[in-house]
Amino acid sequence: MADRPLADWEYPDEPDYDDDETDVVVCSACGAEVYEDAVSCPVCGEYVTPSTDAWSGRPTWWVVLGLVGVVATAAALAL
């Protein structure tokens, strides 16, 4: 019975395959990949805190472009 191929209904669903994978985040102090559930970075020891700031992790040009867009929209509405 062990040598027979599995039927289609016996294979696990696609979402079942990635149950073992854990999400990682980048440490803000050293840049190492840290498990999302970790309290501190295993490389540098810095505490890992979730960032709620919309501007964190964004390149400077992205922030400037966003601010220019807000100012341009406000100027267009003022006319």
N, C-alpha and C positions, 0 to 999 in steps of 0.2 A: 504494500500500500504506500510505502514511503517513496517508491520509485516513480510513481505516476505524476504527470504534470498537474499543476494547479489549474482549477477552473477559473474563469474570469471573475466570478463572484467571490473567490477565495483570496484574491489579491487585496492588500490594504488600499484604502482610498489615498489619494495624493496628499491631503493635509496630514495624514498619519506619518508620512516620511520625515517631516521636519520637526517632530516633537522634541527631539533630542538637541536641536540647535538652540543656543542661547544668544540673544542679541548682545552686541558689544557697543560700547561708546568710547570716544577718544578722551583720554585724560587731558584736562586743560593745562596742566602744569608741564608734563613731559611728552605728551603726544602718544603714549602707549595705548594699545587697545585694552580695555578693561571690561569685564563682564558687567552688564547693566545692573545686576543685583548686588555688586560689590559695594562695600562701604568706603574703602580706600583703595588707591592704586597700589598694586603689588610691586611696582617698579620704584616709584618715588615716595610712596606713603601718603601722598596728598589725598584729602577727602574728595570723593566723587559726589558732586551734587548736580541734580538735574537743572539745566539752565532754562529759565522761563523768560529770559530777556529776548525780545525779537531781533535785536541787533547782534547778539553774540554769535560768533562763528562766521559772520558775514565779512567779505572783503570790503575794504574801504571804498572802492569804486561803486560797490553795490549800495552802500549807505548813502553816498553822495548822490548817486543817480535817483534813489528813492526820495531824498529830500528835495532835489530839483523838480521831480515830478509833482510833489505835493505843492511846492511854491507855484509851479506853472498852472496847476489846476486851480489854486486859490486865485491867482491873477486872472485867469480866464473867466472865472465865475464873478469876479468883481467888476468886470467890464460890462 
